[in-house]
Amino acid sequence: NLKGCILHVGTTKTHARYQIPTYVSTPHNPYPDVSVHLNEGSSWEMIQSLFSLQNELVVVAGSNYAKSLTSITFREEEILLVAAPFHELCQKGSITVRELARIPLIMREEGSGTRKVVMDMFLDHHLTPNILYEASNLEFIKQLIIKGDGVSFIVLSGVQREINEGLLQSIPITGVKLTMNADILFLKDQNLSRAGLSFLGLLSNSPNAGN
């Protein structure tokens, strides 16, 4: 009986909005007696929250983790370059990384997993991006792009609706496909609570886990 159990889970803003709610909503959650307290922030902030014992489990963008953490792959995410359909880039068909380095970009904040993947892409090509704005609020970023105020990189789940509705368009990058893993993390030396183990099982057995 898990009645009265409280579980503190941390995740990135994108997962908090587009994925994790599926697992805590009553129709999908086989453990409705567990009260899940969901905290959100950048991947870096959520990892720190494990060490400060604010959260028992976190779901963050894949990276190199401290040896004191256990990581389990939750899902693989595709990261898309997106713009408003009327933006000049959408007329090109595709763009090279070198061309992209000259385009004003709206970037996620420092500590964001998406940002790290994008910065690594530029680094691999010995290029520096032209960053116009930095923002942590994904909805704000999307509104800027929809108005035509630049382009940005967003995980597919975060822009699927806008692409389907024709508000945004994905632009292929020549020879590049950007992906990142979303991982479930917890402290190795900490025994997970019964609620934590139940929620971990729920996430690990999701249809996308490990994909």
C-alpha positions in Angstrom: 0.0 0.0 0.0 1.6 3.3 -1.2 -1.2 5.5 0.2 0.1 8.7 1.6 3.6 8.3 -0.1 5.1 11.5 -1.5 7.7 11.2 -4.3 9.9 14.2 -5.3 10.8 13.9 -9.0 12.9 16.5 -10.9 12.9 17.0 -14.7 13.7 19.4 -17.4 11.1 22.0 -18.5 10.5 20.2 -21.7 9.9 16.8 -20.1 7.8 18.4 -17.3 5.4 19.8 -19.9 5.3 17.2 -22.7 6.2 13.8 -21.3 6.2 13.2 -17.5 2.6 14.4 -17.0 1.5 11.3 -18.9 2.9 9.1 -16.1 1.4 11.0 -13.2 -2.1 11.5 -14.6 -4.7 9.1 -13.1 -5.7 7.2 -16.3 -2.1 6.1 -17.0 -0.7 5.9 -13.5 -1.1 2.4 -11.8 0.0 4.0 -8.5 -2.6 6.7 -7.9 -2.0 6.7 -4.2 1.5 8.1 -4.6 1.6 11.9 -4.6 4.2 13.0 -7.1 5.8 16.4 -6.5 7.3 17.5 -9.8 10.2 20.1 -9.9 11.6 21.5 -13.0 14.8 23.2 -14.1 17.8 22.7 -16.4 19.4 19.3 -16.6 22.3 20.6 -14.5 20.0 22.0 -11.8 18.1 18.7 -11.6 21.3 16.7 -11.2 22.4 19.1 -8.4 19.0 18.5 -6.7 19.8 14.8 -6.3 23.0 15.7 -4.3 21.1 18.1 -2.2 18.4 15.4 -1.6 15.6 17.7 -3.0 14.6 15.0 -5.4 14.8 11.2 -5.3 14.7 10.7 -9.1 15.3 13.0 -12.0 14.8 12.8 -15.7 17.4 14.8 -17.6 19.1 15.1 -21.0 21.9 12.6 -21.5 25.5 13.6 -20.6 28.5 12.3 -18.7 27.4 11.8 -15.1 29.2 11.5 -11.8 30.1 8.0 -10.8 27.9 8.3 -7.7 24.8 8.4 -9.9 22.9 5.5 -11.5 21.5 6.2 -15.0 18.8 4.3 -16.9 17.9 5.4 -20.5 14.3 6.7 -20.6 14.1 7.6 -24.3 16.0 9.0 -27.3 15.0 12.5 -28.4 15.5 14.0 -31.8 16.4 17.7 -31.8 15.1 19.8 -34.7 16.1 23.1 -36.1 12.8 24.9 -36.5 11.6 28.2 -38.0 8.4 29.9 -39.0 7.3 28.6 -42.5 7.8 32.1 -44.0 11.4 32.4 -42.7 14.0 32.5 -45.4 15.6 29.3 -44.2 12.5 27.3 -45.0 12.8 28.2 -48.6 16.2 26.6 -48.9 15.3 23.0 -48.3 18.4 22.3 -46.1 21.3 24.2 -44.5 24.9 23.4 -43.7 26.4 23.9 -40.3 28.7 26.6 -41.7 25.7 28.5 -43.1 23.9 28.0 -39.8 26.7 29.7 -37.9 25.8 33.0 -39.6 22.1 32.8 -38.7 20.8 34.5 -35.5 19.8 31.7 -33.1 17.6 31.7 -30.1 19.2 29.3 -27.7 18.3 27.5 -24.5 20.0 28.5 -21.3 23.3 27.3 -20.0 22.9 23.9 -18.3 20.2 22.8 -20.9 20.9 19.4 -22.5 19.6 20.7 -25.9 22.0 23.6 -25.8 25.0 21.2 -25.1 24.2 19.0 -28.1 23.9 22.1 -30.4 27.1 23.7 -29.0 28.9 20.4 -29.5 27.8 20.3 -33.1 29.3 23.7 -33.8 32.4 22.8 -31.8 32.9 19.6 -34.0 32.9 21.9 -37.0 35.2 24.5 -35.4 32.5 27.1 -35.6 30.9 29.5 -33.2 27.1 30.1 -33.3 25.5 33.5 -33.6 23.4 33.6 -30.5 20.7 36.3 -30.7 18.8 35.5 -27.5 19.1 33.0 -24.6 15.9 31.9 -22.8 14.9 29.1 -20.4 11.2 29.3 -21.2 10.4 27.0 -24.1 7.0 28.5 -24.8 8.6 32.0 -25.0 11.2 30.7 -27.4 8.4 29.1 -29.6 6.4 32.4 -29.7 9.5 34.3 -30.9 10.2 31.8 -33.6 6.5 31.7 -34.7 6.7 35.5 -35.2 9.8 35.1 -37.3 12.3 36.5 -34.8 15.0 33.9 -35.4 15.3 30.1 -35.4 16.0 27.6 -32.6 16.7 24.0 -31.8 13.9 22.2 -29.9 13.2 18.5 -29.2 10.6 16.9 -31.4 8.1 16.3 -28.6 8.3 20.0 -27.7 7.3 21.2 -31.2 5.3 18.4 -32.6 1.9 20.2 -32.2 3.2 23.5 -33.8 4.7 21.5 -36.8 1.4 19.6 -37.2 -0.5 22.9 -37.2 1.8 24.5 -39.7 3.1 27.2 -37.3 6.6 25.9 -37.4 8.7 24.0 -39.9 11.7 21.7 -39.4 14.8 22.5 -41.5 17.2 19.6 -42.3 20.9 20.2 -41.6 23.2 18.7 -44.2 24.9 15.6 -42.9 23.7 16.1 -39.3 21.0 14.4 -37.2 20.9 15.7 -33.7 19.7 13.4 -30.9 20.1 13.1 -27.2 19.2 10.6 -24.6 16.8 11.4 -21.8 18.0 9.5 -18.7 16.5 8.6 -15.3 19.0 9.3 -12.6 19.3 8.6 -8.9 22.0 8.3 -6.2 23.8 5.0 -6.3 24.2 4.7 -2.5 20.6 5.7 -1.7 17.9 3.1 -1.3 14.9 4.2 -3.3 11.6 4.5 -1.4 8.8 2.1 -2.4 7.2 5.0 -4.3 10.5 5.8 -6.0 10.9 2.1 -7.1 7.3 2.0 -8.4 7.8 5.2 -10.4 11.1 4.0 -11.7 9.4 0.8 -12.9 6.7 2.8 -14.6 9.2 5.0 -16.5 11.5 2.1 -17.3 8.7 0.0 -18.8 7.2 2.9 -20.9 6.9 2.1 -24.6 9.7 4.6 -25.5 12.1 3.5 -22.8 15.5 2.4 -24.2 14.6 3.4 -27.7 
